[in-house]
Amino acid sequence: MWSVGIEPGWVVTRETRVPIARWPEDIGPLRIAALADLHTGSPHITVEKVREIVTSVNAERPDLIVLLGDYVIHGVAGGRFVPIEETAAALRDLHAPLGVFAVLGNHDWWYDGRRCARALEAVGIRVLEDASAEVTVRGHPLWIAGVSDAMTRAAAIGRALAPVPEGAPVIVLTHNPDVFVRMPPRVLLTLAGHTHGGQVNLPVLGRLIVPSHYGERYAIGHVREEDRDLFVSPGIGTSIIPVRFRVPPEISLLTVGR
């Protein structure tokens, strides 16, 4: 059956242009590879599959790589738990000129958030939990802020943005897109996962189950509201039931600029 046996393991690379009128000209276009909801151990997403995904991401030569949470699984039918250290070891080879940054998701905190953060940091991936980091793009500063998971943590946007100078360009990473309603206008782009794009997108009926307080509003893709921009990746793995239909696992490759 396609939705159980084929599509959940058929990882696609989808390129999306995200035009932002306020994007700084001196920074220029930025290519960002986003991986969300690996859920290593879910059916079809083995550690070896994660290594293949890493190879595919590196081949695209992105400027920046972001990991948007949920590296482990809980109770997905037909899956098996994979320790975070094994997933982190598979992610070790991710490379981008501006670095690799991560946030944690609800499954990571239900398991052991601190252990997940340690495992990722040990392989050179910077974890941002209500914190920010500055990178330099073509000689100009760009800030990457991480807002913690809204389901399990405080999701302290103010704390995450506190180190960022007023007027400085900033991208926010978070797991749960529901925090977008609280994101201040100074944030150029918010990147999130968590929803899996609903995992199933039926003709006419649409996405029946989206784990968001806002239903399909923040289910997938590029969303613009009041001159603010959000991108939600449909992710890689599956949760609860190992089914995907018309929502294949996705390496989200974004070109951000004016």
C-alpha positions as CSV (number, residue, x, y, z in Angstrom):
1,M,0.0,0.0,0.0
2,W,1.5,3.3,-1.1
3,S,0.7,5.4,2.0
4,V,2.3,2.8,4.3
5,G,4.9,1.0,2.3
6,I,6.3,3.5,-0.1
7,E,5.6,7.2,0.5
8,P,6.9,7.3,4.2
9,G,10.3,6.3,2.9
10,W,10.4,8.4,-0.3
11,V,12.4,11.4,0.8
12,V,12.2,14.3,-1.6
13,T,14.2,17.5,-1.8
14,R,11.8,20.4,-2.4
15,E,13.1,23.8,-3.3
16,T,11.0,26.8,-2.1
17,R,11.6,30.5,-2.8
18,V,10.8,32.6,0.2
19,P,10.7,36.3,-0.9
20,I,10.9,38.7,2.0
21,A,10.7,42.4,1.1
22,R,12.6,43.4,4.3
23,W,15.5,41.0,3.7
24,P,18.8,43.0,3.8
25,E,20.3,43.6,0.4
26,D,23.8,43.5,1.7
27,I,23.3,39.9,2.9
28,G,21.8,38.8,-0.4
29,P,20.1,35.5,-1.2
30,L,20.5,32.7,1.4
31,R,20.1,29.0,0.9
32,I,18.8,27.2,4.0
33,A,18.4,23.5,4.3
34,A,15.8,22.6,6.9
35,L,15.3,19.1,8.4
36,A,12.4,18.6,10.9
37,D,11.0,15.6,12.8
38,L,13.6,12.9,11.8
39,H,12.0,10.6,14.4
40,T,14.8,8.1,13.8
41,G,13.4,4.6,14.4
42,S,10.1,5.2,12.8
43,P,9.4,2.8,10.0
44,H,11.5,3.6,6.9
45,I,13.7,6.1,8.8
46,T,16.7,4.1,10.0
47,V,20.1,5.5,11.1
48,E,21.4,4.5,7.6
49,K,18.5,6.5,6.0
50,V,19.5,9.5,8.1
51,R,23.1,9.2,6.7
52,E,21.7,9.2,3.2
53,I,19.7,12.3,4.0
54,V,22.9,14.0,5.3
55,T,24.6,13.2,2.0
56,S,21.7,14.6,0.0
57,V,21.7,17.8,2.1
58,N,25.5,18.3,1.7
59,A,25.2,17.8,-2.0
60,E,22.9,20.9,-2.2
61,R,25.6,23.1,-0.7
62,P,23.4,25.2,1.5
63,D,24.7,28.3,3.2
64,L,23.0,27.3,6.5
65,I,21.5,24.0,7.9
66,V,18.8,24.0,10.6
67,L,17.4,21.1,12.5
68,L,13.9,21.7,13.8
69,G,13.5,19.1,16.6
70,D,12.0,15.7,17.3
71,Y,15.0,13.4,16.7
72,V,13.6,10.5,18.7
73,I,10.3,8.6,18.7
74,H,7.7,7.3,21.2
75,G,5.4,4.5,20.4
76,V,5.0,4.7,16.6
77,A,3.5,1.5,15.3
78,G,6.1,-0.7,13.7
79,G,9.0,1.5,14.9
80,R,11.8,1.0,17.4
81,F,13.5,3.4,19.7
82,V,16.9,4.7,18.6
83,P,19.2,6.4,21.2
84,I,19.8,10.0,20.4
85,E,23.6,9.4,20.3
86,E,23.1,7.2,17.2
87,T,21.1,9.9,15.4
88,A,23.6,12.6,16.4
89,A,26.5,10.5,15.0
90,A,24.7,10.2,11.7
91,L,24.2,14.0,11.6
92,R,27.8,14.7,12.5
93,D,28.8,15.0,8.8
94,L,26.4,17.9,8.0
95,H,28.4,20.9,6.8
96,A,27.5,24.4,5.8
97,P,29.6,27.6,5.7
98,L,27.3,29.3,8.3
99,G,27.0,26.3,10.5
100,V,24.4,23.8,11.6
101,F,21.9,24.9,14.3
102,A,19.2,23.0,16.1
103,V,16.3,23.3,18.4
104,L,14.6,20.5,20.4
105,G,11.1,19.2,20.0
106,N,8.4,17.8,22.3
107,H,9.5,14.2,21.8
108,D,13.0,15.1,22.7
109,W,11.9,16.7,26.0
110,W,9.5,13.8,26.7
111,Y,12.6,11.6,26.4
112,D,15.4,13.6,27.9
113,G,16.0,17.1,26.4
114,R,19.3,17.7,28.1
115,R,20.7,14.4,26.9
116,C,19.5,15.2,23.3
117,A,21.2,18.6,23.5
118,R,24.4,17.1,24.8
119,A,24.5,14.5,22.0
120,L,24.0,17.1,19.3
121,E,26.5,19.6,20.8
122,A,29.0,16.7,21.0
123,V,29.1,16.4,17.2
124,G,29.4,20.1,16.6
125,I,25.7,21.1,16.2
126,R,24.8,24.2,18.0
127,V,21.6,23.8,20.1
128,L,19.7,27.1,20.7
129,E,17.2,26.8,23.6
130,D,15.8,30.3,24.0
131,A,19.1,31.6,22.9
132,S,20.8,33.3,19.9
133,A,24.0,33.1,17.9
134,E,25.5,35.5,15.4
135,V,26.9,34.5,12.1
136,T,28.6,36.6,9.4
137,V,27.2,36.6,5.8
138,R,29.3,38.4,3.2
139,G,30.8,40.6,6.0
140,H,27.4,41.4,7.5
141,P,25.9,40.1,10.7
142,L,22.9,37.7,10.8
143,W,21.4,36.3,14.0
144,I,20.0,32.8,14.4
145,A,17.7,32.5,17.4
146,G,16.2,29.4,18.8
147,V,12.8,29.4,20.7
148,S,12.1,26.3,22.8
149,D,9.2,23.9,22.1
150,A,5.9,25.5,23.0
151,M,4.3,22.2,24.1
152,T,6.9,21.3,26.7
153,R,8.9,24.5,27.5
154,A,8.4,28.2,28.2
155,A,9.0,29.2,24.6
156,A,10.6,32.4,25.8
157,I,10.8,34.5,22.7
158,G,12.0,37.6,24.6
159,R,14.8,35.7,26.1
160,A,15.8,34.2,22.8
161,L,15.9,37.6,21.1
162,A,17.5,39.5,24.0
163,P,21.1,39.3,22.7
164,V,20.0,40.5,19.2
165,P,20.7,44.2,18.7
166,E,17.6,46.2,17.7
167,G,17.3,46.4,13.9
168,A,19.7,43.5,13.3
169,P,18.4,40.8,10.9
170,V,17.3,37.6,12.7
171,I,15.9,34.2,11.8
172,V,14.0,32.2,14.5
173,L,14.1,28.5,14.7
174,T,11.4,26.7,16.7
175,H,9.8,23.3,16.7
176,N,6.1,24.2,17.1
177,P,4.8,26.8,14.6
178,D,2.1,27.9,17.0
179,V,4.5,30.4,18.6
180,F,4.4,32.4,15.3
181,V,1.3,34.3,16.5
182,R,3.6,35.9,19.1
183,M,6.6,36.5,16.9
184,P,7.5,40.2,16.8
185,P,7.8,42.0,13.5
186,R,11.6,42.4,13.9
187,V,12.0,38.7,13.1
188,L,12.5,38.3,9.3
189,L,11.6,34.6,9.1
190,T,10.4,31.8,11.5
191,L,11.2,28.2,10.7
192,A,9.3,25.3,12.3
193,G,8.3,21.7,12.0
194,H,6.1,19.5,14.3
195,T,3.0,19.2,12.1
196,H,4.4,16.7,9.6
197,G,2.1,18.5,7.2
198,G,-0.7,16.5,8.7
199,Q,1.0,13.3,7.3
200,V,-2.1,12.7,5.2
201,N,-3.6,15.2,2.8
202,L,-6.8,13.8,1.3
203,P,-8.4,15.2,-1.9
204,V,-11.3,17.5,-1.0
205,L,-11.1,16.6,2.7
206,G,-7.6,18.0,3.2
207,R,-5.4,17.4,6.2
208,L,-7.6,15.7,8.8
209,I,-5.2,15.8,11.8
210,V,-2.8,18.7,12.3
211,P,-1.2,18.9,15.8
212,S,-1.7,22.7,16.0
213,H,-4.1,24.9,17.9
214,Y,-4.6,26.6,14.6
215,G,-5.6,23.6,12.4
216,E,-4.3,23.9,8.8
217,R,-3.3,27.6,9.2
218,Y,0.3,26.6,10.0
219,A,0.2,23.0,8.7
220,I,2.9,23.3,6.0
221,G,4.9,25.5,3.7
222,H,5.4,29.3,3.5
223,V,2.9,31.4,5.4
224,R,2.8,35.2,5.4
225,E,0.7,37.1,7.9
226,E,0.9,40.9,8.6
227,D,4.3,41.2,6.8
228,R,5.7,38.4,8.9
229,D,7.0,35.1,7.3
230,L,6.8,31.5,8.5
231,F,8.0,28.3,6.9
232,V,6.8,24.9,8.2
233,S,8.6,21.9,7.0
234,P,6.6,18.6,6.7
235,G,9.5,16.8,8.2
236,I,11.0,13.3,7.6
237,G,9.6,10.7,10.0
238,T,6.2,9.7,11.2
239,S,4.5,9.8,14.5
240,I,1.8,7.5,16.1
241,I,0.9,5.8,12.8
242,P,3.5,5.2,10.0
243,V,1.5,6.7,7.2
244,R,2.1,9.5,4.7
245,F,-0.2,10.3,1.8
246,R,0.4,13.2,-0.5
247,V,2.8,14.6,2.1
248,P,6.2,12.9,1.4
249,P,9.2,13.2,3.7
250,E,11.0,16.4,2.8
251,I,14.3,18.0,2.9
252,S,13.2,21.6,2.7
253,L,15.6,23.7,0.7
254,L,14.8,27.4,1.0
255,T,16.2,30.3,-1.0
256,V,15.5,33.4,1.1
257,G,15.9,36.9,-0.2
258,R,14.2,39.9,-1.7
